[in-house]
Amino acid sequence: MPTYFKILIFIALTTIIYNLARAFYHLFRREGSSRQVAKALTLRVGLSFCLFILLFIAYAAGVIQPHGL
């Protein structure tokens, strides 16, 4: 697997985890806004969907290969 693809996946996963933590922070903050929680979670779901599509396209293009464990 090319290095740039690994970096792209790492950045996407890091951003997804960051948005999840941001939503958690806004959820439990005393003056937390439900709008900020919804925005962070919506962005997280959108990024997860884009990552899934990216992995699917990479598999179809032959960039990544499955292996048995």
N, C-alpha and C positions, 0 to 999 in steps of 0.2 A: 504494500500500500504506500503510495507517495507521501512524503513528509508533509506537504502542504495540505493534504486531505486530513491527516491526523491533527494538524494544528487547527484547521477549520472545525473539526468535530470537538476538539477540546474547548475552543472559544465558545461554540454554541452551548455545550453542556455547562460551562462556567456561567454563561449569561442566564441560562435557565435556572440554575441553582441560586444565582444572585436575585432574580426576580421572585423566586419562591421565598427567600429570606426577607426580601423587602415587603412582600405581602404579609408575612408573619409579623414583622415589626409593626406595620400599620394596623394590623388586626388587634394587637394587644397593647397598643399605645392608648393612653387615657383619652386623648382627644383625637383618636384615630378616625379617619374618614373612610366610610365604606366605598366611596368613589376611588380612593387611592388603592384600596385592596383589590377592587374589581379590575382596575387598570393593570396592576401588576400581574394578577392571575391571568387576565386575558392575554397579555403580552407573553407570559410563560407558555400558555397553551398554543399560541400562534408560533412561537419559536420551536416548540416540541413538534408541531405538525410539519414545519419547514425542515427540521432535522430528519424526520422520518422520510419525507419526500426526497431529500438529498441522499439519504442512505439507499433508498429504493432505486434512484437513478444511477447511483454509483454501482450498485449491484448489476443493474441491467446493462451498464456500459462495460462491465468487467473490471472495474477499478478495485472492487473488493470481492473476495471469494469466501464462501462459507467453508467451515471445516468441522469435522466431527470432534467431539470432546471425549 
